[in-house]
Amino acid sequence: MSTLKVDTILKRTGTGTIAIGQSGDTVDITSGSTLDLTGTTVSGLTGAGKILQVQTSTYATATTTTSSTLAATGLTGSITPSSTSSKVYISLTFRYGSSRSNNGNKEDGYGIRITSGAGTVIDYDNSGTGWYFQRDDAHAQDTRNITTITGIDSPSTTSEITYTVKHAAYQAAGVSSVFCRDNATATLTLMEIGA
């Protein structure tokens, strides 16, 4: 077997197609090597919809809010898509809790919003039509729950995207809501899905 060592392979003149191998050949990328397609256009591949990369971020500090204004929880995650046609699958698993005194027969709730530089990506917010985890029966409550929320983003970029997890208390008077209740670890997973 012969070995050809070069730094760059270019078309002899001009630009166009460079052929490697012939029909029936197997082109092998040696184990341990990296096939870097950053900034390129890839066509003709089968298996679209496969997971191209996974990025995971964790946070384990209890973060409390008593406000109906969305605020950062402290958890963020970043991913750099390899193609503008890729989707980003987002999964957030976290423990939350809320406590309150007698709040006078009002509906209370907890809102989660995930944003990127382009705006809101996933919204379980404090708008009144969002995500409730409790209702008031005119007595004190103290809740703890673990949940997972998911969504799909279509960022249309190959630049790095940072996703930020925010939260708010709905009907905030007398309500104290906590992300990462009891310092339980929250996990934000970002998966690039090939188009």
N, C-alpha and C positions, 0 to 999 in steps of 0.2 A: 504494500500500500504506500502511495506517495503522499507527501505532505507539502502543501503550498502555503507559505507564510507571507502575508501582505498586510499593509495597514489600511488601504482603501482600494475598493474596486469601483471603477467608473466606466461608463460607456466609452468606446474608443473615440467616437466623434459625436458631438451634439448631446442630446438627451433622448431618452426613450426606454424601452424595456431591456433589462438585463436578465438573461435566462440562467438559472442554476439547475443543473440536472436535466434529465429527460424523462419522458413518459415511462413509468414503471420504477423509477428510482425513488429512494427514500432519502430525504435531506434531514440529517440528524443534528440537532442542537445539543452539544455535549452537556451531560449532567453537571450542574454547578455554574453553567454559563447564564448570562442574562440577555434576553432578547428585548432590546429597548426600542419601543415603537413611539416614543414621545414625539409629538408634533407631526406624525405621519398619518397618511390616509391608508387604511387597510381595507381591501375588497376581496370578495370571493371566498371568505372564510365561512365554514359551516359552524353551527353551534352558537348562533346568536342568542343572546339572553343569558349567557354564562356569567358567573361572578368573576370579575377581573381583579378585584382587590377588596380587602376588608380592613377598615381602620376602626379601632376601639378606644374609647376614652372612658375613664372612671372618675368618680367624685364621691367622697365619703365624709362630708362635713355637713351637719344639719344646718339648713338655711331657712330662717323664719321670715314670713311676711305677714303683716296685718293690714296691708293696703290692697285696694282694688286696682291699683296701677301696676301693670306688669313690670317685673324687675328680674335681673339676671339671678339665676340660682347658683352660679359658679361653675356649672358644667358646660364645656364646649368640646367640639370635635372638628377635625379638619380632614379633607380629602381632596386630591387633585385628579380629576377625571382624565383618562387618556384619550378621550374622544368627545367632541361636542354632541354626539348622538347618544351618549351613555345616559342612563338613569342612575339615580342614587337612592337606594333603599335605606330607610332610616328606621332604627328600632331603639326605643328608650325604655329601659326597665328601671324602676325606682320604688322606694318606699316613701310614702307620704303620710302625713297625719294632720289633724286639726283639732283644736280644742276651743271651747267657748262657754261662756256663762249663758244663763237664760237670755235669749235674744228676741223675745216677744213675737213668736210665731212667724218669723221671717225665714225665707229659704236661704240656706248658706251653701257655699260650694268652693271648689278649688280649681283654678285654671292653669293649664300648661300650654305654652306656645313655643315652637321651635322656629327660629328665624335664621336667615342667611343675609348676606349683603344685598340680595335681591328682594328681601322682604319676608313675609310670613310663609312658612313651608308647611307646618302642621299646626292646627289651631284647636285646642280644647280650652277655650278662653273663658273670661269672666263676663261675657256679654249678656248673660241671662238665658241664652239658648245653648250655652256650652255644656261643659261636663260637670254635673253635680255628683258629689259623693255622699251628701247627707241632706236631710231636711229637718227643720227645727220643729219640735213639738213643745216648745216653750219650756225646755229644761236643759241643763248643762250636758255637754257631750265631749268625749275625748276619743278620737278614732286613730287607728293605725291600719294601713293597707299597703299591699305591694301590687303594682300593676305594670303592664307593658303597653305602650302605644307605638304604632307603626305608620309609615307613610312613604310616598314616592315623590322624589323631586326630579325635575327635568331641567338642569341648570344651563345646558347649551354652552358650556365653556370648558376649556382645558386649563384654566387658572385655578389655583387653590381656593376652596370654598370652606369657610368656617361656619359651623352651625352652633347657635347659642340657645340654650334651654332657659326659658323664662317662666315665672309663675306669678300668681296673684290670688288673693282671697276675694271671694264674691260675697257681697253684703258684709263688708269688712268690720263693721262695728261689733266689737266683742269677739271677733274670730281671729285666731292665731293659727296660720297654716305653715307646715314645715315640709320642706323637700329634704330627702335623706333623713327621715325621722330616726332618732336614736343613732345617728351617724352611720346608718346602713349604706352600703355602697350602691350608687347608681351607675348604670352602664349605658353609654351611647355608642351604638354600632352603626357604621356607615359602610355600605357595600356598593361598589360600582358594578352595574349590570350592563353588559354589552348589548347594543341595539341590534 
